Amino acid sequence: MLRNAPVQNRRRGKNPRFTGFVENRLAIASRALSAAGFPGRSGWFPVIEPADVSLDAHFETELARLAEQGLLREAPTRTAVAATSDLLDASSNDYLGYAAEGVSRETLLALAGEKSGSGASRLIHGSSAAHLDLEQDIAEWLGLEAAMLFSSGYAANVGLLPALAGSGDRIVSDALNHASIIDGCRLSRAKTVVVPHLDLDAVRSALEAPGAHRKWVVTETYFSMDGDSPDLVRLRGICDEQGAGLLVDEAHALGVFGPEGAGQCAAAGVQPDALVGTLGKSVGVQGAFVAGSTALRRWLWGTARSLVFSTGTSPLLSALTRHQIRRLRADEAARRRLQTLSETVLRRLRSVDVQVPKAAHGPIVPVLVGSDGPIDQNTRALQLAERLRADGIRAQAIRSPTVPPGTARLRITLHAQFTEADVARLCDAIIDACRAQ
Ligand SMILES: Cc1ncc(COP(=O)(O)O)c(C=O)c1O
């Protein structure tokens, strides 16, 4: 998840598009000068030389560099995966515990006969009844007119944003929006103005500036690495006043907040112009959707490239997802429990010297890592995760580029099926690990 890259670049005074353009022109000029016999690298213009090491040697060098900075990620082996199975899960987005449960025999039997695959993209081979039924269920759940399935939340955002915004438009995007939103903004070719996290005055100023054909605001409603939320009522008001469309990503809010788990917009009584939801987090399956008006759905059908040029999702999974959504809507007990557990954990951690951001609420609990002392922050985050692991808890160290450099953290997620003893053990382990640093 590449968060905040535009902000970093802006801070350093670099606009990535402009820098790329200049570098390209320099390379062309360099080649021409070099061909004409002018001095190269040691002279007064850079020469782009062909790579002189093998691809694998290049990978090894770069991976070693990442390891030095505490930024290396390694895919787990089969043995490593097996070793995590007994740990208490405080890292997945399976907030209601549905994904981990395993599908019951009864549910599997009810799904028998569903097609395993859709065979081609939705446009080419048509849609199955399971897709259409699921889309209708989602729309009804969220109180919106229509929904369109995508293969993932990433695909939904990189499909939606370029389908709506284009050159001449302006997108105002929160600095901590998910990488899929950032990439969608980039693909759209609209001018993207990145505003400080949750700063609605900055949103208004960015919208007020003249010179845009259409204006859009895009935000997550429950930020996945920070556990905080924008004031959606105020944001909707600003969009209306400025004639901007409001696009929200409810990936981490669905199932957790709002009536029947319908998310933060439903909780606030706000109607967005497009709502992205994922089906692989609280719903516990896989895939995603964009919900909104019937006209939006009709528009996306032919213009969202990640939908048009990608195989339709599995009808079997759509049927399973319908089952999970029905269950999730009725599961107020799990939502209430999650809320109570979250309050308990936040209260306990905040009562001691553990750094949890003030605005964090709900089941995502970021534990910030200090930057003083000889050990770099990324390594400290990894060490915290390692200490928790030794206590039987699986929590994720989150480093750049998932979060901005200098804000490495341990990301704890809570789950409705945690017992009181689990929560006490988790808090003790976090407190001990932080004190030991
Ligand atoms: C806010 C947000 N949007 C989109 C996604 C991508 O969803 P998916 O995992 O279904 O691709 C994520 C994933 O973590 C996310 O946090």
PDBQT file of the ligand as one rigid body, heavy atoms in Angstrom, charges set to zero:
ROOT
HETATM    1  C1  LIG A 501      -9.129   1.510   2.076  1.00  0.00    +0.000 C 
HETATM    2  C2  LIG A 501      -8.851   0.329   1.219  1.00  0.00    +0.000 A 
HETATM    3  N1  LIG A 501      -9.320   0.304  -0.040  1.00  0.00    +0.000 NA
HETATM    4  C3  LIG A 501      -9.091  -0.727  -0.866  1.00  0.00    +0.000 A 
HETATM    5  C4  LIG A 501      -8.355  -1.809  -0.444  1.00  0.00    +0.000 A 
HETATM    6  C5  LIG A 501      -8.101  -2.931  -1.387  1.00  0.00    +0.000 C 
HETATM    7  O1  LIG A 501      -9.037  -3.931  -1.195  1.00  0.00    +0.000 OA
HETATM    8  P1  LIG A 501      -8.721  -5.410  -1.707  1.00  0.00    +0.000 P 
HETATM    9  O2  LIG A 501      -7.854  -6.012  -0.647  1.00  0.00    +0.000 OA
HETATM   10  O3  LIG A 501     -10.056  -6.041  -1.842  1.00  0.00    +0.000 OA
HETATM   11  O4  LIG A 501      -8.013  -5.257  -3.013  1.00  0.00    +0.000 OA
HETATM   12  C6  LIG A 501      -7.850  -1.847   0.856  1.00  0.00    +0.000 A 
HETATM   13  C7  LIG A 501      -7.078  -3.028   1.317  1.00  0.00    +0.000 C 
HETATM   14  O5  LIG A 501      -6.588  -3.153   2.370  1.00  0.00    +0.000 OA
HETATM   15  C8  LIG A 501      -8.080  -0.742   1.706  1.00  0.00    +0.000 A 
HETATM   16  O6  LIG A 501      -7.576  -0.711   2.938  1.00  0.00    +0.000 OA
ENDROOT
TORSDOF 0
